């Protein structure tokens, strides 16, 4: 019955709705087709419906929302997916319309839906365990919003059901989130021997100890996000997160991975979005997907490394002689019925879970913290953590050969790509990426590039994290947009890509605090504006 309540809520969500943030989220999300809140509480379903409703927002289980936030934003800018839809304007060409770029902040399927459930939970229970889990979920949702726009409403959001509240600086947002995760981890560690009903927790089946490790792992992710500009605060947060003497520590194996796999009619929303509008060609059955295919960046890097995980990641392309060939991002795209369908597809299914965070990422975070920033991480060396990250990724996808891959002694790898659709067109030819560090560990001046590149491969489909790492470190080096494909009018550098998304126009109309938000961005609300944490120094 609990699952039915969540599914009714998911099924009732229609296409993405961009709404004014002055709206009261308690009214926005009153669903006339659901049982009432009073009925839910009387029947004992409220706690489960609220927790699972919040979890379903981290990566939205509504397919139109997930398409805009992940397929067409995080996964394109992170170098995983390429567009093969028939749109006139796109994020990957840096000219997308407001209803594309504003979804994470303005859609009623993200912030309003999350906070309506969050408020319900606080009204239904005073149990510290579900309340701590709710705070972890809040950060899991809202850090993706902050990573996308920069300054956001955060510390004052939720009062009386209102969303049009003052914006916080990026430093305030991230430091607040990291503190909230620390508090939640402490509470969950204290109650780690307790449990929730499995029907109330579609992520960990009621295992509170795993939630404590997720809280700390997320804390470490965000601390590394800001380490270049808030070094002391980030360092202390990382040390606290990995502490297993006084806390739960972080992810150690794939059994800790944070995933969500309870879906409605269409299954995994990223899968159904990727397969929407496949090629319709007489006598040809499209086997590679529809509006999203694998990108040229990820296929080319993994080809250069001869990576054994390719069959687990990709569907073979239809281009002769090129088994794994992705579509280049930021170009004038081929139509799906012409050449668009020939590129490698994304090897996942309607039943594949949405992965929020995996153990491989945490191992790479440890490696970077120790090798690049000199933070003493207990339990191993930077090399140990780096190799563990690769091994965990292979295990996650059920692929053998991690040992041989790790010991590959080829250095200064060249990553090249020739688009079989435009190989004779000088304007779309791309220069190879040379001098890419090989897989085998070397404690050299390329150590961060080596770690981030392998982390990027291991984080396949976790697009927002890939995009954030790319903006923070510059790695991996991605193929630039072509001159014709960059339609930003000079706002976005073709080599660096989009640095953030512009605020939704509804915010300018309805939120009286927008001038403060834009001031925090030095007056530049554009795709080309660097976020605070994406800089190497405090300048």
ZADO-182093 format. One record per residue (C-alpha): residue number from 1; x, y, z; residue in three letters. Coordinates in steps of 0.001 Angstrom, whole numbers. Layout:
// ZADO-182093
R seq      xx      yy      zz type
R NUM       X       Y       Z  ALA
...
END
This chain:
// ZADO-182093
R seq      xx      yy      zz type
R   1       0       0       0  UNK
R   2    2864    2376     801  UNK
R   3    4390    1782   -2617  UNK
R   4    1007    2448   -4195  UNK
R   5     807    5844   -2509  UNK
R   6    4216    6827   -3895  UNK
R   7    3375    5489   -7326  UNK
R   8     120    7431   -7401  UNK
R   9    2104   10552   -6644  UNK
R  10    4612    9791   -9395  UNK
R  11    1931    8934  -11938  UNK
R  12      71   12152  -11219  UNK
R  13    3129   14216  -12195  UNK
R  14    2631   15420  -15749  UNK
R  15    5058   17270  -17984  UNK
R  16    7509   19662  -16359  UNK
R  17    5796   22757  -15038  UNK
R  18    7802   25924  -14569  UNK
R  19    6051   27848  -11830  UNK
R  20    6630   31092  -10014  UNK
R  21    8635   30584   -6866  UNK
R  22    6321   32883   -4913  UNK
R  23    3796   30069   -4839  UNK
R  24    3047   28218   -1624  UNK
R  25    4471   24736   -2110  UNK
R  26    1920   23169     241  UNK
R  27    -789   24263   -2204  UNK
R  28    1170   23424   -5366  UNK
R  29    1507   19802   -4359  UNK
R  30   -1966   19041   -3044  UNK
R  31   -2843   16125   -5311  UNK
R  32   -6622   15619   -5686  UNK
R  33   -6095   12003   -6749  UNK
R  34   -4207   10940   -3632  UNK
R  35   -5556   10047    -248  UNK
R  36   -5675   13124    1978  UNK
R  37   -2972   13957    4496  UNK
R  38   -5390   13238    7333  UNK
R  39   -6141    9826    5865  UNK
R  40   -2447    9088    5437  UNK
R  41   -1715    9913    9050  UNK
R  42   -4723    7991   10321  UNK
R  43   -3714    4906    8354  UNK
R  44     -62    5191    9364  UNK
R  45    1198    5813    5840  UNK
R  46    2389    9384    6225  UNK
R  47    5969    8712    7298  UNK
R  48    6648    6278    4466  UNK
R  49    4966    8393    1817  UNK
R  50    6881   11509    2911  UNK
R  51   10320    9830    3022  UNK
R  52    9888    8037    -279  UNK
R  53    8366   11139   -1829  UNK
R  54   11505   13109    -896  UNK
R  55   13791   10360   -2184  UNK
R  56   11976   10400   -5513  UNK
R  57   13094   14010   -6048  UNK
R  58   16891   13603   -5686  UNK
R  59   17002   12582   -9339  UNK
R  60   13407   13113  -10333  UNK
R  61   11413    9964  -11046  UNK
R  62    9234   12064  -13389  UNK
R  63   10731   11466  -16805  UNK
R  64   10273   14909  -18332  UNK
R  65   11918   16514  -15313  UNK
R  66   14785   14004  -15331  UNK
R  67   15315   14584  -19043  UNK
R  68   15848   18317  -18544  UNK
R  69   17873   18083  -15330  UNK
R  70   20016   15044  -16103  UNK
R  71   19918   13764  -19701  UNK
R  72   20119   17217  -21298  UNK
R  73   21974   19136  -18578  UNK
R  74   24172   17180  -16173  UNK
R  75   25024   14340  -18529  UNK
R  76   25757   16552  -21549  UNK
R  77   27840   19107  -19663  UNK
R  78   29569   16291  -17777  UNK
R  79   30638   14605  -21023  UNK
R  80   28451   11488  -20822  UNK
R  81   25518   12052  -23213  UNK
R  82   25070   13794  -26529  UNK
R  83   21830   15163  -27940  UNK
R  84   20252   13420  -30919  UNK
R  85   16832   15033  -30645  UNK
R  86   15343   17423  -33180  UNK
R  87   15380   20555  -30999  UNK
R  88   16185   23947  -32456  UNK
R  89   18003   25092  -29291  UNK
R  90   19779   23038  -26623  UNK
R  91   21894   23356  -23494  UNK
R  92   24775   21630  -25299  UNK
R  93   24767   24438  -27871  UNK
R  94   24450   27028  -25083  UNK
R  95   21268   28605  -26439  UNK
R  96   18577   26661  -24583  UNK
R  97   15353   28402  -23647  UNK
R  98   14267   29218  -20112  UNK
R  99   12003   26174  -19840  UNK
R 100   15106   23993  -20265  UNK
R 101   17625   25791  -18089  UNK
R 102   15268   26731  -15241  UNK
R 103   13859   23325  -14320  UNK
R 104   15915   22546  -11203  UNK
R 105   15010   25849   -9586  UNK
R 106   11526   26562  -10917  UNK
R 107    9782   23273  -11696  UNK
R 108    7077   22201   -9249  UNK
R 109    8552   18686   -9454  UNK
R 110   11758   19568   -7586  UNK
R 111   11849   22146   -4762  UNK
R 112    8081   22459   -4117  UNK
R 113    7558   18696   -4241  UNK
R 114   10489   18039   -1931  UNK
R 115    9558   20645     665  UNK
R 116    5885   19657     785  UNK
R 117    6971   16153    1822  UNK
R 118    9654   17556    4132  UNK
R 119    7052   19683    5930  UNK
R 120    4653   16749    6150  UNK
R 121    7314   14593    7778  UNK
R 122    8132   17206   10403  UNK
R 123    4436   17477   11230  UNK
R 124    3909   13713   11388  UNK
R 125    6862   12663   13560  UNK
R 126    9469   13841   16033  UNK
R 127   11532   10653   15666  UNK
R 128   15161   11807   15183  UNK
R 129   16007    9045   12686  UNK
R 130   13578    9884    9854  UNK
R 131   14142   13590   10518  UNK
R 132   17901   13116   10094  UNK
R 133   17349   11115    6906  UNK
R 134   15123   13933    5637  UNK
R 135   17968   16394    6175  UNK
R 136   20341   14160    4204  UNK
R 137   17790   14004    1392  UNK
R 138   17380   17783    1510  UNK
R 139   21073   18275     845  UNK
R 140   21067   15539   -1805  UNK
R 141   18371   17485   -3672  UNK
R 142   19475   21054   -3035  UNK
R 143   23196   20737   -3662  UNK
R 144   22362   19852   -7271  UNK
R 145   20416   23121   -7469  UNK
R 146   23323   25078   -5971  UNK
R 147   25822   23312   -8252  UNK
R 148   23727   24415  -11225  UNK
R 149   23018   28082  -10427  UNK
R 150   25358   29231   -7636  UNK
R 151   23587   31386   -5018  UNK
R 152   20157   29926   -4200  UNK
R 153   17450   30370   -1565  UNK
R 154   18378   27858    1132  UNK
R 155   18637   28810    4789  UNK
R 156   15243   30532    4859  UNK
R 157   13370   28334    2418  UNK
R 158   10299   26532    3724  UNK
R 159    8930   29110    6155  UNK
R 160    5115   29008    5913  UNK
R 161    5385   27050    2690  UNK
R 162    7134   29893     876  UNK
R 163    9953   29559   -1652  UNK
R 164   10433   33211   -2636  UNK
R 165   12899   33922     148  UNK
R 166   16287   35654     204  UNK
R 167   19161   34071   -1670  UNK
R 168   22221   32847     212  UNK
R 169   25802   33166    -952  UNK
R 170   27436   30016   -2231  UNK
R 171   29718   29910     791  UNK
R 172   26751   30082    3141  UNK
R 173   24866   27385    1205  UNK
R 174   27700   24864    1105  UNK
R 175   28898   25432    4646  UNK
R 176   25321   25103    5912  UNK
R 177   24786   21897    3944  UNK
R 178   28028   20391    5202  UNK
R 179   27121   21216    8810  UNK
R 180   23636   19743    8327  UNK
R 181   25154   16539    6976  UNK
R 182   27499   16380    9952  UNK
R 183   24616   16739   12382  UNK
R 184   22566   14141   10526  UNK
R 185   25486   11710   10428  UNK
R 186   25985   12086   14176  UNK
R 187   22321   11367   14874  UNK
R 188   22170    8416   12507  UNK
R 189   25370    6965   13952  UNK
R 190   23922    7257   17439  UNK
R 191   20816    5339   16338  UNK
R 192   22582    3056   13865  UNK
R 193   21351    -103   15596  UNK
R 194   17745     935   15010  UNK
R 195   15876     513   11742  UNK
R 196   12985    1801    9686  UNK
R 197   10323    -300    7969  UNK
R 198   11645   -1309    4552  UNK
R 199    8526     227    2991  UNK
R 200    9589    3614    4359  UNK
R 201   13037    3460    2782  UNK
R 202   13425    2549    -875  UNK
R 203   17113    3455    -745  UNK
R 204   18555    1301    2042  UNK
R 205   15604    -830    3112  UNK
R 206   15550     720    6589  UNK
R 207   19294     323    7336  UNK
R 208   20120    3394    9424  UNK
R 209   23871    2686    9522  UNK
R 210   24035    2960    5739  UNK
R 211   22256    6320    5887  UNK
R 212   24941    7515    8316  UNK
R 213   27656    6531    5834  UNK
R 214   25772    8222    2996  UNK
R 215   25543   11436    5041  UNK
R 216   29302   11406    5579  UNK
R 217   30061   10503    1969  UNK
R 218   27921   13366     722  UNK
R 219   29649   15632    3242  UNK
R 220   32998   14631    1773  UNK
R 221   31756   15272   -1786  UNK
R 222   30677   18805    -917  UNK
R 223   33790   19532    1123  UNK
R 224   35923   18640   -1888  UNK
R 225   33676   20855   -4006  UNK
R 226   34716   23938   -2043  UNK
R 227   38258   22996   -1036  UNK
R 228   39951   25429   -3431  UNK
R 229   38162   28436   -1926  UNK
R 230   37340   27369    1660  UNK
R 231   40341   25193    2488  UNK
R 232   40278   25063    6291  UNK
R 233   36536   24458    6560  UNK
R 234   36647   21767    3863  UNK
R 235   39642   20005    5416  UNK
R 236   37981   19716    8817  UNK
R 237   34784   18424    7215  UNK
R 238   36698   15753    5292  UNK
R 239   38542   14599    8404  UNK
R 240   35263   14358   10329  UNK
R 241   33530   12483    7509  UNK
R 242   36141    9705    7252  UNK
R 243   36471    9290   11041  UNK
R 244   35442    5759   12012  UNK
R 245   36510    6010   15644  UNK
R 246   33836    8557   16506  UNK
R 247   31456    8114   13596  UNK
R 248   30151    5873   10833  UNK
R 249   32758    6837    8249  UNK
R 250   32050    6854    4526  UNK
R 251   31176    4273    1858  UNK
R 252   33478    1261    1816  UNK
R 253   31907   -1059    -789  UNK
R 254   29151   -1176   -3375  UNK
R 255   26669   -2362    -788  UNK
R 256   26749    1228     481  UNK
R 257   25825    2795   -2887  UNK
R 258   22922    5243   -2715  UNK
R 259   20434    4229   -5414  UNK
R 260   16707    4543   -6074  UNK
R 261   14748    2085   -8206  UNK
R 262   11026    2408   -7477  UNK
R 263    9452    3777  -10623  UNK
R 264    6061    4177  -12187  UNK
R 265    4831    3360  -15691  UNK
R 266    7927    4276  -17702  UNK
R 267   10572    2853  -15359  UNK
R 268   13919    4583  -15003  UNK
R 269   13153    8148  -16153  UNK
R 270   16579    8727  -17681  UNK
R 271   16211    5535  -19709  UNK
R 272   12728    6371  -20971  UNK
R 273   13909    9889  -21879  UNK
R 274   16960    8563  -23715  UNK
R 275   14797    6188  -25727  UNK
R 276   12066    8702  -26499  UNK
R 277   11598    9341  -30259  UNK
R 278   13908    6661  -31710  UNK
R 279   14600    6646  -35430  UNK
R 280   11671    5732  -37641  UNK
R 281   13227    4274  -40772  UNK
R 282   11539    1790  -43051  UNK
R 283   13200   -1590  -42751  UNK
R 284   15449    -488  -39886  UNK
R 285   14984   -1238  -36196  UNK
R 286   16773    1332  -34047  UNK
R 287   18769    -399  -31305  UNK
R 288   20741    2559  -29969  UNK
R 289   18181    4917  -28454  UNK
R 290   16303    8096  -29231  UNK
R 291   16913   11619  -27970  UNK
R 292   20116   10830  -26023  UNK
R 293   23133    8750  -27021  UNK
R 294   26568    8248  -25494  UNK
R 295   28885   11203  -25993  UNK
R 296   32068   11193  -28037  UNK
R 297   34020   12242  -24927  UNK
R 298   33341    9150  -22823  UNK
R 299   33546    6637  -25698  UNK
R 300   36805    8143  -26971  UNK
R 301   38496    8134  -23568  UNK
R 302   37445    4567  -22873  UNK
R 303   38571    3503  -26354  UNK
R 304   41953    5111  -25718  UNK
R 305   42281    3154  -22472  UNK
R 306   40880     -33  -24069  UNK
R 307   38534     -53  -21089  UNK
R 308   36819   -3433  -20420  UNK
R 309   33733   -1647  -19049  UNK
R 310   32650    -398  -22480  UNK
R 311   30126   -3208  -23162  UNK
R 312   28540   -2507  -19764  UNK
R 313   28269    1208  -20537  UNK
R 314   27457    1397  -24246  UNK
R 315   25340    -146  -26982  UNK
R 316   27379    -799  -30124  UNK
R 317   27212    1958  -32712  UNK
R 318   25911    1383  -36217  UNK
R 319   28949    3001  -37828  UNK
R 320   31052     409  -39721  UNK
R 321   34313    -360  -37966  UNK
R 322   33537    1779  -34878  UNK
R 323   32037    -405  -32168  UNK
R 324   31931    2373  -29578  UNK
R 325   31404    5778  -31157  UNK
R 326   29552    8536  -29344  UNK
R 327   28085   11747  -30704  UNK
R 328   30068   14921  -30168  UNK
R 329   28429   17512  -27938  UNK
R 330   28137   21152  -28981  UNK
R 331   27859   20642  -32712  UNK
R 332   25158   21044  -35312  UNK
R 333   23556   17686  -34695  UNK
R 334   22584   15123  -37333  UNK
R 335   18877   14305  -37473  UNK
R 336   17945   11080  -35704  UNK
R 337   16537    9530  -38902  UNK
R 338   19663   10416  -40849  UNK
R 339   22860    9772  -38903  UNK
R 340   21776   10463  -35318  UNK
R 341   20659    6908  -34658  UNK
R 342   24024    5420  -35659  UNK
R 343   25965    6541  -32573  UNK
R 344   26506    4309  -29557  UNK
R 345   23571    4034  -27218  UNK
R 346   23483    4044  -23421  UNK
R 347   23390     555  -21973  UNK
R 348   20760     752  -19280  UNK
R 349   17178    -463  -18929  UNK
R 350   13843     615  -17527  UNK
R 351   14761   -1311  -14374  UNK
R 352   18251     170  -13921  UNK
R 353   18487    2104  -10641  UNK
R 354   19138    5811  -10462  UNK
R 355   22582    6050   -8859  UNK
R 356   23020    9054   -6579  UNK
R 357   26487    8183   -5274  UNK
R 358   28740    5137   -5355  UNK
R 359   31622    3735   -3357  UNK
R 360   34054    4256   -6235  UNK
R 361   33499    8012   -6073  UNK
R 362   34295    8025   -2360  UNK
R 363   37533    6109   -2919  UNK
R 364   38592    8675   -5534  UNK
R 365   37636   11513   -3171  UNK
R 366   40000   10001    -600  UNK
R 367   42758    9665   -3194  UNK
R 368   42424   13294   -4278  UNK
R 369   42204   14611    -727  UNK
R 370   45448   12879     182  UNK
R 371   47463   13215   -3038  UNK
R 372   46482   16750   -4047  UNK
R 373   45596   18472    -774  UNK
R 374   47807   16598    1683  UNK
R 375   44978   15492    3970  UNK
R 376   45842   12388    5981  UNK
R 377   43103    9853    5245  UNK
R 378   43187    6762    7492  UNK
R 379   43175    3311    5959  UNK
R 380   45584    3642    3069  UNK
R 381   47654    5753     719  UNK
R 382   46385    7857   -2169  UNK
R 383   47504    5048   -4497  UNK
R 384   45521    2507   -2486  UNK
R 385   42349    4598   -2662  UNK
R 386   42796    5330   -6369  UNK
R 387   43167    1656   -7245  UNK
R 388   40294     767   -4937  UNK
R 389   38089    3225   -6811  UNK
R 390   38815    1502  -10107  UNK
R 391   38235   -1950   -8618  UNK
R 392   34938    -887   -7053  UNK
R 393   33741     457  -10397  UNK
R 394   34537   -2801  -12173  UNK
R 395   32705   -4695   -9418  UNK
R 396   29714   -2373   -9638  UNK
R 397   29263   -3232  -13313  UNK
R 398   30168   -6905  -12988  UNK
R 399   33233   -6520  -15215  UNK
R 400   36469   -8478  -14793  UNK
R 401   39985   -7316  -15597  UNK
R 402   40455   -4529  -13070  UNK
R 403   43942   -5736  -12126  UNK
R 404   45220   -5634  -15711  UNK
R 405   43605   -2251  -16287  UNK
R 406   45216    -793  -13143  UNK
R 407   48649   -2117  -14125  UNK
R 408   48545    -725  -17673  UNK
R 409   51844    1123  -18011  UNK
R 410   50964    3266  -21027  UNK
R 411   51525    6932  -20223  UNK
R 412   50739   10078  -22236  UNK
R 413   47627    8627  -23824  UNK
R 414   46124   10385  -26850  UNK
R 415   42335   10621  -26979  UNK
R 416   41147   11151  -30535  UNK
R 417   37799   11305  -32262  UNK
R 418   36732   11471  -35874  UNK
R 419   33040   11993  -36400  UNK
R 420   31991    9527  -39103  UNK
R 421   29127   11847  -40017  UNK
R 422   31326   14905  -40631  UNK
R 423   34806   13485  -41093  UNK
R 424   35315   15477  -44293  UNK
R 425   34134   18744  -42775  UNK
R 426   37048   20875  -41573  UNK
R 427   34725   23010  -39426  UNK
R 428   33716   20078  -37214  UNK
R 429   37041   18241  -37005  UNK
R 430   38384   18154  -33454  UNK
R 431   41990   18088  -32313  UNK
R 432   43026   15026  -30270  UNK
R 433   43517   15442  -26529  UNK
R 434   47178   14566  -26037  UNK
R 435   49266   13931  -22940  UNK
R 436   46416   12348  -20992  UNK
R 437   47856   10399  -18033  UNK
R 438   47689    6623  -18236  UNK
R 439   45885    4407  -15751  UNK
R 440   48848    3157  -13712  UNK
R 441   49393    5244  -10585  UNK
R 442   52112    7863  -10751  UNK
R 443   52609   10437   -8012  UNK
R 444   53511   13161  -10501  UNK
R 445   52324   16553  -11684  UNK
R 446   49360   14891  -13424  UNK
R 447   48069   13164  -10319  UNK
R 448   44845   15194  -10074  UNK
R 449   44098   14742  -13759  UNK
R 450   44695   10989  -13413  UNK
R 451   42391   10692  -10402  UNK
R 452   39582   12832  -11814  UNK
R 453   39676   11149  -15220  UNK
R 454   39288    7690  -13712  UNK
R 455   36675    8994  -11280  UNK
R 456   34763   10442  -14245  UNK
R 457   34725    7066  -15963  UNK
R 458   33603    5354  -12749  UNK
R 459   30840    7919  -12156  UNK
R 460   29164    7089  -15496  UNK
R 461   25669    8638  -15751  UNK
R 462   26056   10644  -12504  UNK
R 463   26200   13661  -14766  UNK
R 464   25925   16544  -12328  UNK
R 465   28900   15297  -10356  UNK
R 466   30951   14916  -13539  UNK
R 467   30041   18454  -14595  UNK
R 468   30967   19813  -11156  UNK
R 469   34324   18042  -11129  UNK
R 470   35053   19344  -14622  UNK
R 471   34319   22926  -13590  UNK
R 472   36313   22605  -10368  UNK
R 473   39410   20922  -11800  UNK
R 474   39293   21236  -15607  UNK
R 475   39397   17427  -15895  UNK
R 476   38880   15389  -17863  UNK
R 477   39761   17539  -20857  UNK
R 478   36592   17418  -22958  UNK
R 479   36184   18059  -26664  UNK
R 480   35208   21681  -27361  UNK
R 481   32045   22825  -29063  UNK
R 482   32427   23494  -32760  UNK
R 483   32230   27097  -34035  UNK
R 484   28806   26409  -35544  UNK
R 485   27676   24466  -32497  UNK
R 486   28413   27223  -29977  UNK
R 487   25387   29485  -30295  UNK
R 488   25993   31515  -27145  UNK
R 489   27038   34646  -28995  UNK
R 490   30408   34670  -27280  UNK
R 491   29065   34206  -23744  UNK
R 492   30372   30634  -23363  UNK
R 493   33930   29605  -24188  UNK
R 494   33784   26608  -26537  UNK
R 495   36619   24842  -24732  UNK
R 496   35366   25395  -21171  UNK
R 497   31674   24791  -21779  UNK
R 498   28757   26055  -19710  UNK
R 499   29814   27099  -16209  UNK
R 500   26302   27345  -14770  UNK
R 501   22678   27833  -15831  UNK
R 502   20892   31218  -15850  UNK
R 503   18166   31820  -13286  UNK
R 504   14598   31191  -14472  UNK
R 505   12783   34272  -15732  UNK
R 506    9993   33577  -13248  UNK
R 507   12419   34419  -10457  UNK
R 508   12986   37888  -11878  UNK
R 509    9243   38445  -12008  UNK
R 510    8247   36988   -8673  UNK
R 511   11196   36895   -6286  UNK
R 512   11969   40344   -4816  UNK
R 513   15470   39209   -3804  UNK
R 514   16785   38535   -7297  UNK
R 515   18979   41625   -7410  UNK
R 516   20953   40265   -4446  UNK
R 517   21398   36929   -6184  UNK
R 518   22744   38529   -9346  UNK
R 519   25041   40772   -7315  UNK
R 520   26591   37650   -5788  UNK
R 521   27427   36597   -9359  UNK
R 522   29100   39952   -9987  UNK
R 523   26122   40974  -12118  UNK
R 524   26597   38172  -14641  UNK
R 525   23662   35782  -14738  UNK
R 526   24934   33823  -17756  UNK
R 527   26073   30353  -18749  UNK
R 528   29629   31679  -18914  UNK
R 529   29869   32852  -15282  UNK
R 530   32149   30807  -13028  UNK
R 531   30774   29721   -9691  UNK
R 532   32565   30577   -6468  UNK
R 533   33971   27092   -5909  UNK
R 534   35022   26588   -9551  UNK
R 535   38045   28844   -9106  UNK
R 536   41525   27842   -8060  UNK
R 537   41889   30648   -5515  UNK
R 538   39846   33089   -3476  UNK
R 539   40299   35758   -6173  UNK
END
